[in-house]
Amino acid sequence: MGVLLLIEFEASKSNKRYEERDAILAKIEVFQAHLELLKRTNVLNDAFLIWHDGEFGTINNFQLGQLPKILVKNPGP
């Protein structure tokens, strides 16, 4: 009977190891998905609004450049 208990004890230890391994692998999977999301994140898109206003490009609503026929709305300092 002692041998049977030892076998059951070793089997339960083995099952716990598999459960721990599976939990770690699941965490790795979550972290890898989060890493891929962060890789695609561009902080410049959050810091600067780059767009256009008619014929002019803008960064954070400041006009880039000017044309001879069109006056600058915000000439700056």
PDB file as gemmi writes it, atoms N, CA and C in Angstrom:
CRYST1    1.000    1.000    1.000  90.00  90.00  90.00 P 1                      
ATOM      1  N   MET A   1       0.820  -1.197   0.000  1.00  0.00           N  
ATOM      2  CA  MET A   1       0.000   0.000   0.000  1.00  0.00           C  
ATOM      3  C   MET A   1       0.857   1.251   0.000  1.00  0.00           C  
ATOM      4  N   GLY A   2       2.040   1.184   0.628  1.00  0.00           N  
ATOM      5  CA  GLY A   2       2.931   2.327   0.673  1.00  0.00           C  
ATOM      6  C   GLY A   2       3.419   2.730  -0.709  1.00  0.00           C  
ATOM      7  N   VAL A   3       3.667   1.726  -1.565  1.00  0.00           N  
ATOM      8  CA  VAL A   3       4.126   1.997  -2.921  1.00  0.00           C  
ATOM      9  C   VAL A   3       3.040   2.707  -3.717  1.00  0.00           C  
ATOM     10  N   LEU A   4       1.804   2.283  -3.542  1.00  0.00           N  
ATOM     11  CA  LEU A   4       0.679   2.902  -4.242  1.00  0.00           C  
ATOM     12  C   LEU A   4       0.530   4.368  -3.836  1.00  0.00           C  
ATOM     13  N   LEU A   5       0.657   4.652  -2.540  1.00  0.00           N  
ATOM     14  CA  LEU A   5       0.578   6.041  -2.070  1.00  0.00           C  
ATOM     15  C   LEU A   5       1.708   6.883  -2.649  1.00  0.00           C  
ATOM     16  N   LEU A   6       2.891   6.312  -2.722  1.00  0.00           N  
ATOM     17  CA  LEU A   6       4.032   7.019  -3.295  1.00  0.00           C  
ATOM     18  C   LEU A   6       3.794   7.333  -4.768  1.00  0.00           C  
ATOM     19  N   ILE A   7       3.255   6.389  -5.502  1.00  0.00           N  
ATOM     20  CA  ILE A   7       2.951   6.598  -6.919  1.00  0.00           C  
ATOM     21  C   ILE A   7       1.901   7.700  -7.082  1.00  0.00           C  
ATOM     22  N   GLU A   8       0.853   7.664  -6.258  1.00  0.00           N  
ATOM     23  CA  GLU A   8      -0.189   8.693  -6.334  1.00  0.00           C  
ATOM     24  C   GLU A   8       0.376  10.067  -5.980  1.00  0.00           C  
ATOM     25  N   PHE A   9       1.257  10.087  -4.975  1.00  0.00           N  
ATOM     26  CA  PHE A   9       1.872  11.356  -4.564  1.00  0.00           C  
ATOM     27  C   PHE A   9       2.713  11.924  -5.701  1.00  0.00           C  
ATOM     28  N   GLU A  10       3.525  11.088  -6.332  1.00  0.00           N  
ATOM     29  CA  GLU A  10       4.358  11.542  -7.452  1.00  0.00           C  
ATOM     30  C   GLU A  10       3.493  12.006  -8.624  1.00  0.00           C  
ATOM     31  N   ALA A  11       2.391  11.301  -8.874  1.00  0.00           N  
ATOM     32  CA  ALA A  11       1.488  11.692  -9.957  1.00  0.00           C  
ATOM     33  C   ALA A  11       0.859  13.049  -9.677  1.00  0.00           C  
ATOM     34  N   SER A  12       0.481  13.296  -8.422  1.00  0.00           N  
ATOM     35  CA  SER A  12      -0.127  14.587  -8.101  1.00  0.00           C  
ATOM     36  C   SER A  12       0.896  15.715  -8.233  1.00  0.00           C  
ATOM     37  N   LYS A  13       2.172  15.440  -7.861  1.00  0.00           N  
ATOM     38  CA  LYS A  13       3.224  16.445  -8.040  1.00  0.00           C  
ATOM     39  C   LYS A  13       3.405  16.749  -9.523  1.00  0.00           C  
ATOM     40  N   SER A  14       3.345  15.708 -10.339  1.00  0.00           N  
ATOM     41  CA  SER A  14       3.508  15.867 -11.782  1.00  0.00           C  
ATOM     42  C   SER A  14       2.358  16.708 -12.347  1.00  0.00           C  
ATOM     43  N   ASN A  15       1.130  16.424 -11.885  1.00  0.00           N  
ATOM     44  CA  ASN A  15      -0.020  17.192 -12.347  1.00  0.00           C  
ATOM     45  C   ASN A  15       0.102  18.660 -11.968  1.00  0.00           C  
ATOM     46  N   LYS A  16       0.610  18.928 -10.768  1.00  0.00           N  
ATOM     47  CA  LYS A  16       0.792  20.310 -10.329  1.00  0.00           C  
ATOM     48  C   LYS A  16       1.813  21.020 -11.211  1.00  0.00           C  
ATOM     49  N   ARG A  17       2.858  20.300 -11.584  1.00  0.00           N  
ATOM     50  CA  ARG A  17       3.864  20.896 -12.476  1.00  0.00           C  
ATOM     51  C   ARG A  17       3.253  21.251 -13.824  1.00  0.00           C  
ATOM     52  N   TYR A  18       2.412  20.361 -14.352  1.00  0.00           N  
ATOM     53  CA  TYR A  18       1.752  20.651 -15.623  1.00  0.00           C  
ATOM     54  C   TYR A  18       0.820  21.852 -15.500  1.00  0.00           C  
ATOM     55  N   GLU A  19       0.109  21.936 -14.384  1.00  0.00           N  
ATOM     56  CA  GLU A  19      -0.785  23.068 -14.174  1.00  0.00           C  
ATOM     57  C   GLU A  19       0.000  24.372 -14.069  1.00  0.00           C  
ATOM     58  N   GLU A  20       1.130  24.328 -13.350  1.00  0.00           N  
ATOM     59  CA  GLU A  20       1.967  25.519 -13.241  1.00  0.00           C  
ATOM     60  C   GLU A  20       2.522  25.919 -14.609  1.00  0.00           C  
ATOM     61  N   ARG A  21       2.973  24.927 -15.375  1.00  0.00           N  
ATOM     62  CA  ARG A  21       3.489  25.197 -16.711  1.00  0.00           C  
ATOM     63  C   ARG A  21       2.415  25.820 -17.592  1.00  0.00           C  
ATOM     64  N   ASP A  22       1.211  25.274 -17.551  1.00  0.00           N  
ATOM     65  CA  ASP A  22       0.120  25.798 -18.362  1.00  0.00           C  
ATOM     66  C   ASP A  22      -0.228  27.232 -17.961  1.00  0.00           C  
ATOM     67  N   ALA A  23      -0.189  27.519 -16.661  1.00  0.00           N  
ATOM     68  CA  ALA A  23      -0.471  28.882 -16.196  1.00  0.00           C  
ATOM     69  C   ALA A  23       0.602  29.850 -16.683  1.00  0.00           C  
ATOM     70  N   ILE A  24       1.849  29.424 -16.629  1.00  0.00           N  
ATOM     71  CA  ILE A  24       2.947  30.274 -17.107  1.00  0.00           C  
ATOM     72  C   ILE A  24       2.834  30.501 -18.608  1.00  0.00           C  
ATOM     73  N   LEU A  25       2.529  29.456 -19.353  1.00  0.00           N  
ATOM     74  CA  LEU A  25       2.372  29.604 -20.809  1.00  0.00           C  
ATOM     75  C   LEU A  25       1.217  30.539 -21.159  1.00  0.00           C  
ATOM     76  N   ALA A  26       0.146  30.479 -20.381  1.00  0.00           N  
ATOM     77  CA  ALA A  26      -0.986  31.386 -20.622  1.00  0.00           C  
ATOM     78  C   ALA A  26      -0.572  32.832 -20.361  1.00  0.00           C  
ATOM     79  N   LYS A  27       0.206  33.071 -19.301  1.00  0.00           N  
ATOM     80  CA  LYS A  27       0.687  34.426 -19.017  1.00  0.00           C  
ATOM     81  C   LYS A  27       1.601  34.924 -20.131  1.00  0.00           C  
ATOM     82  N   ILE A  28       2.472  34.054 -20.610  1.00  0.00           N  
ATOM     83  CA  ILE A  28       3.375  34.426 -21.706  1.00  0.00           C  
ATOM     84  C   ILE A  28       2.571  34.830 -22.929  1.00  0.00           C  
ATOM     85  N   GLU A  29       1.519  34.096 -23.216  1.00  0.00           N  
ATOM     86  CA  GLU A  29       0.672  34.403 -24.364  1.00  0.00           C  
ATOM     87  C   GLU A  29       0.040  35.793 -24.235  1.00  0.00           C  
ATOM     88  N   VAL A  30      -0.449  36.104 -23.040  1.00  0.00           N  
ATOM     89  CA  VAL A  30      -1.060  37.417 -22.795  1.00  0.00           C  
ATOM     90  C   VAL A  30      -0.016  38.519 -22.957  1.00  0.00           C  
ATOM     91  N   PHE A  31       1.167  38.304 -22.389  1.00  0.00           N  
ATOM     92  CA  PHE A  31       2.219  39.310 -22.482  1.00  0.00           C  
ATOM     93  C   PHE A  31       2.686  39.506 -23.921  1.00  0.00           C  
ATOM     94  N   GLN A  32       2.749  38.435 -24.689  1.00  0.00           N  
ATOM     95  CA  GLN A  32       3.151  38.557 -26.090  1.00  0.00           C  
ATOM     96  C   GLN A  32       2.121  39.346 -26.893  1.00  0.00           C  
ATOM     97  N   ALA A  33       0.850  39.135 -26.620  1.00  0.00           N  
ATOM     98  CA  ALA A  33      -0.192  39.897 -27.312  1.00  0.00           C  
ATOM     99  C   ALA A  33      -0.090  41.377 -26.943  1.00  0.00           C  
ATOM    100  N   HIS A  34       0.176  41.661 -25.676  1.00  0.00           N  
ATOM    101  CA  HIS A  34       0.331  43.048 -25.241  1.00  0.00           C  
ATOM    102  C   HIS A  34       1.565  43.674 -25.890  1.00  0.00           C  
ATOM    103  N   LEU A  35       2.653  42.933 -26.003  1.00  0.00           N  
ATOM    104  CA  LEU A  35       3.859  43.414 -26.648  1.00  0.00           C  
ATOM    105  C   LEU A  35       3.594  43.756 -28.115  1.00  0.00           C  
ATOM    106  N   GLU A  36       2.856  42.910 -28.816  1.00  0.00           N  
ATOM    107  CA  GLU A  36       2.535  43.190 -30.218  1.00  0.00           C  
ATOM    108  C   GLU A  36       1.711  44.467 -30.343  1.00  0.00           C  
ATOM    109  N   LEU A  37       0.791  44.681 -29.422  1.00  0.00           N  
ATOM    110  CA  LEU A  37       0.002  45.916 -29.423  1.00  0.00           C  
ATOM    111  C   LEU A  37       0.903  47.123 -29.209  1.00  0.00           C  
ATOM    112  N   LEU A  38       1.829  47.024 -28.276  1.00  0.00           N  
ATOM    113  CA  LEU A  38       2.749  48.137 -28.005  1.00  0.00           C  
ATOM    114  C   LEU A  38       3.683  48.396 -29.178  1.00  0.00           C  
ATOM    115  N   LYS A  39       4.065  47.349 -29.886  1.00  0.00           N  
ATOM    116  CA  LYS A  39       4.926  47.527 -31.063  1.00  0.00           C  
ATOM    117  C   LYS A  39       4.228  48.340 -32.145  1.00  0.00           C  
ATOM    118  N   ARG A  40       2.912  48.209 -32.246  1.00  0.00           N  
ATOM    119  CA  ARG A  40       2.158  48.932 -33.272  1.00  0.00           C  
ATOM    120  C   ARG A  40       1.749  50.334 -32.820  1.00  0.00           C  
ATOM    121  N   THR A  41       2.024  50.676 -31.559  1.00  0.00           N  
ATOM    122  CA  THR A  41       1.650  51.979 -31.029  1.00  0.00           C  
ATOM    123  C   THR A  41       2.696  53.013 -31.425  1.00  0.00           C  
ATOM    124  N   ASN A  42       2.239  54.143 -31.932  1.00  0.00           N  
ATOM    125  CA  ASN A  42       3.135  55.227 -32.307  1.00  0.00           C  
ATOM    126  C   ASN A  42       2.830  56.415 -31.396  1.00  0.00           C  
ATOM    127  N   VAL A  43       3.759  56.728 -30.501  1.00  0.00           N  
ATOM    128  CA  VAL A  43       3.512  57.804 -29.541  1.00  0.00           C  
ATOM    129  C   VAL A  43       3.389  59.158 -30.224  1.00  0.00           C  
ATOM    130  N   LEU A  44       3.985  59.310 -31.394  1.00  0.00           N  
ATOM    131  CA  LEU A  44       3.876  60.585 -32.107  1.00  0.00           C  
ATOM    132  C   LEU A  44       2.438  60.860 -32.531  1.00  0.00           C  
ATOM    133  N   ASN A  45       1.678  59.820 -32.819  1.00  0.00           N  
ATOM    134  CA  ASN A  45       0.267  60.015 -33.164  1.00  0.00           C  
ATOM    135  C   ASN A  45      -0.520  60.562 -31.981  1.00  0.00           C  
ATOM    136  N   ASP A  46      -0.121  60.197 -30.776  1.00  0.00           N  
ATOM    137  CA  ASP A  46      -0.793  60.708 -29.586  1.00  0.00           C  
ATOM    138  C   ASP A  46      -0.311  62.108 -29.230  1.00  0.00           C  
ATOM    139  N   ALA A  47       0.958  62.411 -29.520  1.00  0.00           N  
ATOM    140  CA  ALA A  47       1.530  63.705 -29.137  1.00  0.00           C  
ATOM    141  C   ALA A  47       1.216  64.806 -30.141  1.00  0.00           C  
ATOM    142  N   PHE A  48       1.119  64.477 -31.406  1.00  0.00           N  
ATOM    143  CA  PHE A  48       0.943  65.486 -32.450  1.00  0.00           C  
ATOM    144  C   PHE A  48      -0.221  65.117 -33.357  1.00  0.00           C  
ATOM    145  N   LEU A  49      -1.145  66.053 -33.519  1.00  0.00           N  
ATOM    146  CA  LEU A  49      -2.239  65.877 -34.466  1.00  0.00           C  
ATOM    147  C   LEU A  49      -1.756  66.378 -35.819  1.00  0.00           C  
ATOM    148  N   ILE A  50      -1.459  65.467 -36.715  1.00  0.00           N  
ATOM    149  CA  ILE A  50      -0.969  65.817 -38.049  1.00  0.00           C  
ATOM    150  C   ILE A  50      -2.123  65.636 -39.017  1.00  0.00           C  
ATOM    151  N   TRP A  51      -2.497  66.726 -39.692  1.00  0.00           N  
ATOM    152  CA  TRP A  51      -3.660  66.703 -40.565  1.00  0.00           C  
ATOM    153  C   TRP A  51      -3.468  67.731 -41.654  1.00  0.00           C  
ATOM    154  N   HIS A  52      -4.532  68.172 -42.280  1.00  0.00           N  
ATOM    155  CA  HIS A  52      -4.455  69.216 -43.289  1.00  0.00           C  
ATOM    156  C   HIS A  52      -5.625  70.178 -43.120  1.00  0.00           C  
ATOM    157  N   ASP A  53      -5.418  71.376 -43.578  1.00  0.00           N  
ATOM    158  CA  ASP A  53      -6.457  72.410 -43.564  1.00  0.00           C  
ATOM    159  C   ASP A  53      -6.476  73.020 -44.955  1.00  0.00           C  
ATOM    160  N   GLY A  54      -7.339  72.472 -45.802  1.00  0.00           N  
ATOM    161  CA  GLY A  54      -7.354  72.926 -47.195  1.00  0.00           C  
ATOM    162  C   GLY A  54      -6.074  72.488 -47.886  1.00  0.00           C  
ATOM    163  N   GLU A  55      -5.318  73.481 -48.372  1.00  0.00           N  
ATOM    164  CA  GLU A  55      -4.081  73.182 -49.099  1.00  0.00           C  
ATOM    165  C   GLU A  55      -2.856  73.079 -48.195  1.00  0.00           C  
ATOM    166  N   PHE A  56      -3.029  73.298 -46.916  1.00  0.00           N  
ATOM    167  CA  PHE A  56      -1.900  73.335 -45.989  1.00  0.00           C  
ATOM    168  C   PHE A  56      -1.892  72.129 -45.058  1.00  0.00           C  
ATOM    169  N   GLY A  57      -0.705  71.659 -44.793  1.00  0.00           N  
ATOM    170  CA  GLY A  57      -0.553  70.663 -43.752  1.00  0.00           C  
ATOM    171  C   GLY A  57      -0.579  71.357 -42.403  1.00  0.00           C  
ATOM    172  N   THR A  58      -1.013  70.640 -41.375  1.00  0.00           N  
ATOM    173  CA  THR A  58      -1.038  71.215 -40.035  1.00  0.00           C  
ATOM    174  C   THR A  58      -0.474  70.206 -39.034  1.00  0.00           C  
ATOM    175  N   ILE A  59       0.147  70.741 -37.993  1.00  0.00           N  
ATOM    176  CA  ILE A  59       0.560  69.941 -36.848  1.00  0.00           C  
ATOM    177  C   ILE A  59      -0.003  70.638 -35.624  1.00  0.00           C  
ATOM    178  N   ASN A  60      -0.863  69.958 -34.888  1.00  0.00           N  
ATOM    179  CA  ASN A  60      -1.553  70.526 -33.727  1.00  0.00           C  
ATOM    180  C   ASN A  60      -2.245  71.839 -34.096  1.00  0.00           C  
ATOM    181  N   ASN A  61      -2.891  71.852 -35.250  1.00  0.00           N  
ATOM    182  CA  ASN A  61      -3.655  72.987 -35.781  1.00  0.00           C  
ATOM    183  C   ASN A  61      -2.805  74.195 -36.150  1.00  0.00           C  
ATOM    184  N   PHE A  62      -1.481  74.039 -36.225  1.00  0.00           N  
ATOM    185  CA  PHE A  62      -0.627  75.117 -36.712  1.00  0.00           C  
ATOM    186  C   PHE A  62      -0.316  74.843 -38.170  1.00  0.00           C  
ATOM    187  N   GLN A  63      -0.525  75.846 -38.994  1.00  0.00           N  
ATOM    188  CA  GLN A  63      -0.365  75.720 -40.437  1.00  0.00           C  
ATOM    189  C   GLN A  63       1.104  75.627 -40.806  1.00  0.00           C  
ATOM    190  N   LEU A  64       1.400  74.748 -41.755  1.00  0.00           N  
ATOM    191  CA  LEU A  64       2.757  74.605 -42.272  1.00  0.00           C  
ATOM    192  C   LEU A  64       2.847  75.275 -43.631  1.00  0.00           C  
ATOM    193  N   GLY A  65       3.687  76.289 -43.742  1.00  0.00           N  
ATOM    194  CA  GLY A  65       3.910  76.958 -45.014  1.00  0.00           C  
ATOM    195  C   GLY A  65       2.849  77.988 -45.336  1.00  0.00           C  
ATOM    196  N   GLN A  66       3.011  78.594 -46.519  1.00  0.00           N  
ATOM    197  CA  GLN A  66       2.050  79.582 -46.997  1.00  0.00           C  
ATOM    198  C   GLN A  66       2.110  79.630 -48.516  1.00  0.00           C  
ATOM    199  N   LEU A  67       1.093  80.203 -49.115  1.00  0.00           N  
ATOM    200  CA  LEU A  67       1.040  80.399 -50.553  1.00  0.00           C  
ATOM    201  C   LEU A  67       0.895  81.894 -50.818  1.00  0.00           C  
ATOM    202  N   PRO A  68       1.407  82.389 -51.942  1.00  0.00           N  
ATOM    203  CA  PRO A  68       1.337  83.831 -52.219  1.00  0.00           C  
ATOM    204  C   PRO A  68      -0.098  84.347 -52.269  1.00  0.00           C  
ATOM    205  N   LYS A  69      -1.025  83.565 -52.743  1.00  0.00           N  
ATOM    206  CA  LYS A  69      -2.411  84.021 -52.904  1.00  0.00           C  
ATOM    207  C   LYS A  69      -3.241  83.875 -51.652  1.00  0.00           C  
ATOM    208  N   ILE A  70      -2.768  83.081 -50.679  1.00  0.00           N  
ATOM    209  CA  ILE A  70      -3.549  82.806 -49.470  1.00  0.00           C  
ATOM    210  C   ILE A  70      -2.790  83.360 -48.265  1.00  0.00           C  
ATOM    211  N   LEU A  71      -3.468  84.230 -47.505  1.00  0.00           N  
ATOM    212  CA  LEU A  71      -2.845  84.795 -46.319  1.00  0.00           C  
ATOM    213  C   LEU A  71      -2.815  83.774 -45.188  1.00  0.00           C  
ATOM    214  N   VAL A  72      -1.819  83.897 -44.342  1.00  0.00           N  
ATOM    215  CA  VAL A  72      -1.675  83.006 -43.196  1.00  0.00           C  
ATOM    216  C   VAL A  72      -2.658  83.443 -42.119  1.00  0.00           C  
ATOM    217  N   LYS A  73      -3.450  82.506 -41.592  1.00  0.00           N  
ATOM    218  CA  LYS A  73      -4.423  82.828 -40.561  1.00  0.00           C  
ATOM    219  C   LYS A  73      -3.714  83.147 -39.243  1.00  0.00           C  
ATOM    220  N   ASN A  74      -2.758  82.340 -38.852  1.00  0.00           N  
ATOM    221  CA  ASN A  74      -2.040  82.504 -37.588  1.00  0.00           C  
ATOM    222  C   ASN A  74      -0.573  82.759 -37.913  1.00  0.00           C  
ATOM    223  N   PRO A  75      -0.165  84.010 -38.116  1.00  0.00           N  
ATOM    224  CA  PRO A  75       1.200  84.266 -38.562  1.00  0.00           C  
ATOM    225  C   PRO A  75       2.263  83.935 -37.532  1.00  0.00           C  
ATOM    226  N   GLY A  76       1.932  83.841 -36.251  1.00  0.00           N  
ATOM    227  CA  GLY A  76       2.909  83.496 -35.221  1.00  0.00           C  
ATOM    228  C   GLY A  76       3.730  84.709 -34.817  1.00  0.00           C  
ATOM    229  N   PRO A  77       4.735  84.536 -33.940  1.00  0.00           N  
ATOM    230  CA  PRO A  77       5.531  85.672 -33.434  1.00  0.00           C  
ATOM    231  C   PRO A  77       6.511  86.201 -34.432  1.00  0.00           C  
TER     232      PRO A  77                                                      
END                                                                             
